[in-house]
């Protein structure tokens, strides 16, 4: 095994463990104990983020790990290769939409502080449904390319350890224009929107918000956004520059691809560092587990 594959495997295993454990714990803490103190709609969005990150970990990262064990070869069959290729766009866009929703909601809370902190079922359903609909647009186009058009074929990229499309016939400008428009409007524009909204939130917190709790809540949203952008933008810029990103011998492509896995587990770490109620809940849970283990050991000794 090469050093590159060993380091890639190590990074994937760390990301997988942190993503599964961290996001599962966030769901448990927010659904069962309401351990993160934010408005209810923000909590709902955070729960959606955790669910999508768990799904992304299983459907995106797991095949990558299997491929690395197979010496960077795809062993799951042609059909799963196409499914994996189309889903990765869904998972990425869903995160973009949800983090935008979280930022917009926090901006509205700042501008209208007397707004009800509750959230209706309609609002919650709207967030989830709109996320799924918008996230499905690029995968639908990718599916059309991979299943219906003769100009493209889906192959495994050793650099990415993922499946990607390869253009085999010149398609003209139409498909190129569609690709860039979809990428810009569903990925690039939301990322720019995130930067704008979070600039506003930071300015608002610095000038108008005096309560420490509100400032902390704004910090959480800003850090979630920055973490996501720092993990995703290198891959986005690479794909916009080179277009079709199937490549078997590109170390830069592997690097920007594997950096994206940070977004799968960074949110739980941010909640733990910035949210006092979540940190307190975690500490209390750890003490309970420790006491339970001590009691068990004592019973066994007796």
Protein Blocks (a to p, Z undefined) as FASTA:
>chain_A
ZZklmmmmmmmmmmmmmmmmmmmmmmmmmmmnopaccdfklmmmmmmmmmmmmmmmmmmm
mmmmmmmmnoopafebjklmmmmmmmmmmmmmmmmmmmmmmmmmmmmmmmmmmbcfbdcf
klmmmmmmmmmmmmmmmmmmmmmmmmmpmkbccdddfklopacdddfbdebjmlmmmmmm
mmmmmmmmmmmmmmmmmmmmmmmmmmmmmbfklmmmmmmmmmmmmmmmmmmmmmmmmmmm
nopabdfbbfklmmmmmmmmmmmmmmmmmmmmmmmklmmmmmmmmmmmmmmmmmmmmmmm
ZZ
